Amino acid sequence: MASSDNSRTRLRVAHLNPNRPTPFVLAPDQPARAALAAELGLIDLPALRFEGQVSPVHDDAWQVEGRLHARVVQPCVVSLQPVASELEDEVRLVFSPHVAPPEGEETEMPDDELEPLGQYIDIAAIMAEALALALPLYPRAADASLEGTLPEDPATDDETRRPFAGLADLLAKRPGKP
């Protein structure tokens, strides 16, 4: 990944200055954006930039604050046509040594902004997660329409509205029933 200020994407916590913020700027090159687009199921990722700083906070914790800017192209949920979106998102995470990593496959963290502190703070992983969370869930092309794609209303037929109508007859014909 190319960047204008800092080519490192994983910051070793032991090397961070506890007296002042450490700035970062990540602007992935085309191959890195293409790989991330494929991972996230995007058609294209023409632009991606994440910049901010890692700052010391109380209790030996570190705070990552940044701004994510991206242009993404996703398939429309109706027509699968490409839908372009411009994304801007503020990112704030606090990495604390006093937070235990989650155990099990589906354990939830108590706070969305609080993460366990390890030996590294991976800025590229934070950027990828922030991008995934900022993506529109149901991108839709301006001319996409659901008309003609839905089946006719089947509730107009009497048999459809009465699904248990023949149940009494079937129970009466059961073998071994007096």
Secondary structure, DSSP 4 states (H G I P E B T S, - for coil): ---SS---SEEEGGGS-TTS-EEEEE---HHHHHHHHHHHT-SEEEEEEEEEEEEEETTTEEEEEEEEEEEEEEE-TTT--EEEEEEEEEEEEEEETTSPPP-SSSPPPS-TTEEE--SEEEHHHHHHHHHHHHS-SS---TT---TTTSPP-GGGSHHHH-TTTTHHHHHHT-TT--
